[in-house]
Amino acid sequence: MLIFLAILSGALISITVVQNGNLALYLGNIRATSLVHAVGLITVLLVLLVTRTRFQWSRKTPWYGYLGGAMGVLTVLGSNASFAALGVSVSLAIMLLGQTLMGVAVDQYGLFGAEKRPFQPAHLISFALIIGGILVMLV
């Protein structure tokens, strides 16, 4: 089930890049990003209302636990800009490379409270495949 949800999330990211990128072409990147996150906030508030889930702050949450929203804004701004110049496939491939590189760093050093998982030389194969795919798409 979790694998299916991960695949669904990946598919939704592709659609999101198109929708947000097109909105940015009409409204500009900053306005579109603001609107996207406002609609996201309304959606989350509706989910909380429908599921009758009470929102509570936790004093135990580390400071970096709250950076996801800021990173989400920067991600949307970056994907909107890259979508306009590169299209969906190349943008997503390059974002995948960035995600993989950062994932390796998070695993290697246990950043943001993640469990340390040492880098394996076999991971270089994934980098080579991603970079090869990007190069093929750029030709």
C-alpha positions in Angstrom: 0.0 0.0 0.0 2.8 2.4 0.8 4.5 1.7 -2.5 1.2 2.5 -4.3 1.0 5.8 -2.3 4.6 6.7 -3.3 3.8 6.0 -7.0 0.6 8.0 -6.7 2.5 10.9 -5.1 5.1 10.8 -7.9 2.3 10.9 -10.5 0.6 13.8 -8.6 4.0 15.7 -8.6 4.0 15.5 -12.4 0.5 16.9 -12.7 1.3 19.5 -10.1 4.4 20.7 -12.1 2.2 21.2 -15.1 -0.7 22.9 -13.2 1.5 25.2 -11.2 3.8 26.0 -14.1 0.8 26.9 -16.3 -0.6 29.1 -13.5 2.7 30.8 -13.2 2.7 31.6 -16.9 -0.7 33.4 -16.4 -0.1 35.0 -13.0 3.6 35.2 -12.6 5.7 32.9 -10.4 5.2 34.7 -7.0 1.4 35.2 -7.4 0.9 31.6 -8.6 3.0 30.2 -5.8 1.0 32.2 -3.2 -2.3 31.1 -4.7 -1.1 27.4 -4.8 -0.2 27.5 -1.1 -3.4 29.3 -0.1 -5.5 26.7 -1.9 -3.3 24.0 -0.2 -4.0 25.6 3.2 -7.7 25.7 2.6 -7.6 22.0 1.5 -5.8 20.9 4.6 -8.2 22.9 6.8 -11.1 21.2 5.1 -9.5 17.8 5.6 -9.0 18.6 9.3 -12.7 19.7 9.5 -14.1 16.7 7.7 -12.0 14.2 9.7 -12.6 16.1 12.9 -8.9 16.1 13.6 -7.7 18.7 16.1 -4.6 20.5 15.2 -2.1 20.9 18.0 1.5 22.3 18.2 4.1 20.2 19.8 6.9 21.7 21.9 8.9 18.5 21.2 9.2 19.3 17.5 12.7 20.4 16.5 13.0 23.8 14.8 13.8 22.2 11.5 10.6 20.3 11.6 8.8 23.5 10.5 10.9 24.1 7.5 8.8 21.9 5.2 6.5 24.8 4.3 9.3 27.1 3.4 10.9 24.3 1.3 7.6 23.7 -0.3 7.4 27.3 -1.5 10.9 27.2 -2.8 10.2 23.9 -4.6 7.1 25.3 -6.3 9.0 28.5 -7.3 11.9 26.4 -8.7 9.7 23.9 -10.5 7.5 26.7 -12.1 10.6 28.4 -13.4 12.2 25.1 -14.7 8.9 24.0 -16.2 8.6 27.1 -18.4 12.1 26.6 -19.7 12.6 22.8 -19.8 9.1 21.2 -19.8 7.8 18.6 -17.4 10.0 15.5 -18.2 13.4 17.2 -18.1 12.4 19.3 -15.0 11.3 16.2 -13.1 14.4 14.3 -14.1 16.6 17.1 -12.9 14.5 17.3 -9.7 14.9 13.6 -9.2 18.7 14.0 -9.4 18.5 16.7 -6.8 16.2 14.6 -4.6 18.6 11.6 -4.9 21.7 13.7 -4.1 20.0 15.3 -1.1 18.6 11.9 0.0 22.1 10.4 0.0 23.4 13.3 2.1 20.5 13.0 4.6 21.0 9.3 4.9 24.8 9.5 5.1 24.9 12.1 7.9 21.6 11.6 9.6 20.5 15.1 8.8 17.2 16.5 10.3 17.0 13.6 12.7 17.0 10.8 10.1 18.6 7.5 10.8 22.1 7.3 9.4 22.4 4.9 6.4 25.9 4.9 5.0 26.5 5.6 1.3 26.9 2.4 -0.8 29.1 2.4 -4.0 26.1 0.8 -5.7 24.2 4.1 -5.3 26.5 5.4 -8.0 24.5 3.3 -10.5 21.4 5.3 -9.8 23.2 8.6 -10.3 24.6 7.3 -13.6 21.1 6.2 -14.8 19.5 9.5 -13.8 22.2 11.6 -15.4 22.1 9.4 -18.5 18.3 9.8 -18.7 18.6 13.6 -18.4 21.2 13.7 -21.1 19.0 11.6 -23.4 16.1 13.9 -22.8 18.2 17.0 -23.5 19.3 15.7 -26.9 
